[in-house]
Amino acid sequence: MALQTWRRADNEEGMSLRDLEAMAEVQREALARDLENAEPCTSLWLAVIHRALQDLAFLRQKAENEQLKPHERKRIERIREYDPAAFFLDPWFREICDHIGVSADAVRPGGLSRTRPPA
């Protein structure tokens, strides 16, 4: 599974899941503050980025939990339909970030800056 590959790659870089979740939380908080004062188009893209960060954090948190509740399983299925990691890895992600005035490298979660592993 690609998520487990990313997790191994992150751990090889010395980043634990807790470190990644803390970093994602800081990014989510910064994006939430930015949402308050942004133009409509910028607000929309910041909301999309914010949601992708939330979804990716949820997947990473629940990836190895075999005792998921039914609503958690459904959420994971919905998230995997629109893979948040793919969003951060698509070439146009940098264009979106440039358009709204944020650094793609700063927003992109750790472990996703390299080429996407095969699914």
Buried (B, 14 or more C-beta within 10 A) or exposed (E): EBBEBBBEBBBEEEBEBEBBBEBBEEBBEBBEEBBEEBEEEBBEBBBEBBBBBBBBBBBBBBBEEEEEEEEBEEBBEEBBEEBBBBBBBEEEBBEBBEEBEBEBEEBBBBBBEEEBBEE
